Amino acid sequence: MQSNKKLKPFSMLGVVISDKMNKTRIVAVEKVIKHPKYQKMVKKIKKYKVHDEANKTHINDIVEIVLTRPLSKGKNWRISNVVGQVSINAHAEDTL
């Protein structure tokens, strides 16, 4: 999910993990942070509800999301563009 290109302010890259809702996707954003006490790198995954007006994204798509006005109670993000797709084998290795 890491990219060399510079992202716009208030934007993130993530992977679509659910496309069951109409015009809404759930996107998982992974961040790597250093633990404050043990100084070890730790992966943190946060899930966001994201607006997808055209229902064009599906599971395993890598998308760029940007902050927007509140669209519903829990939806403050929208998809700005689709970057690519996660290969199934690489995604399966991460979950093991």
C-alpha positions in Angstrom: 0.0 0.0 0.0 3.0 2.3 0.1 3.7 4.6 -2.8 6.5 6.8 -3.8 4.3 9.6 -5.1 3.5 12.5 -2.8 -0.2 12.4 -1.6 -2.4 15.5 -1.2 -3.1 16.8 2.2 -5.9 14.8 4.0 -5.5 11.8 1.6 -4.5 8.2 2.2 -4.0 5.0 0.3 -5.9 1.9 1.3 -7.4 -1.4 0.2 -11.1 -2.0 -0.3 -12.1 -4.8 2.0 -15.9 -4.6 1.6 -18.2 -3.6 -1.2 -21.5 -4.9 0.1 -23.2 -1.5 0.7 -24.6 0.7 -2.0 -22.3 3.7 -2.7 -20.2 2.9 0.3 -17.0 0.9 0.6 -14.9 0.0 3.6 -11.3 0.8 3.1 -8.4 -0.5 5.3 -5.5 1.9 5.7 -2.3 0.4 7.1 0.2 2.6 9.0 3.6 1.5 10.4 4.5 3.3 13.6 7.3 2.9 16.1 6.2 1.6 19.5 6.9 4.4 22.1 8.4 2.1 24.7 9.9 -0.9 22.9 11.0 1.0 19.7 9.7 -1.8 17.5 7.8 -1.1 14.2 4.2 -2.0 14.6 1.5 -2.2 11.9 -1.8 -0.4 12.7 -4.8 -1.0 10.5 -7.8 1.4 10.6 -11.0 1.0 8.6 -12.9 3.9 7.1 -16.3 4.1 5.4 -15.8 5.7 2.1 -18.2 7.2 -0.5 -18.1 5.6 -4.0 -20.8 7.3 -6.1 -20.5 5.1 -9.1 -20.0 1.8 -7.3 -16.9 1.2 -9.5 -14.5 -0.2 -6.9 -14.5 -3.8 -5.6 -12.7 -5.9 -3.1 -8.8 -5.8 -3.3 -8.7 -2.5 -5.2 -6.1 -0.1 -4.0 -7.7 3.4 -3.8 -6.7 6.9 -2.8 -9.2 8.4 -0.4 -9.6 12.1 0.5 -11.3 13.9 3.3 -14.7 15.5 2.5 -17.6 17.0 4.3 -19.7 14.6 6.4 -21.9 12.5 4.1 -23.5 10.5 6.9 -22.9 9.6 10.5 -19.7 7.7 9.9 -18.7 8.6 6.4 -16.3 11.5 5.9 -14.2 10.2 3.1 -14.6 9.7 -0.7 -12.6 7.8 -3.3 -10.5 10.1 -5.5 -9.0 7.5 -7.8 -8.2 3.8 -8.2 -4.5 3.1 -8.1 -4.5 -0.6 -8.8 -5.4 -4.0 -7.5 -3.8 -6.2 -4.8 -2.7 -9.6 -6.0 -4.5 -12.4 -4.3 -1.3 -14.3 -3.3 0.3 -11.2 -1.7 -2.8 -10.5 0.3 -3.0 -14.1 1.5 0.6 -14.0 2.8 -0.1 -10.8 4.8 -3.0 -12.5 6.6 -1.0 -15.5 7.7 
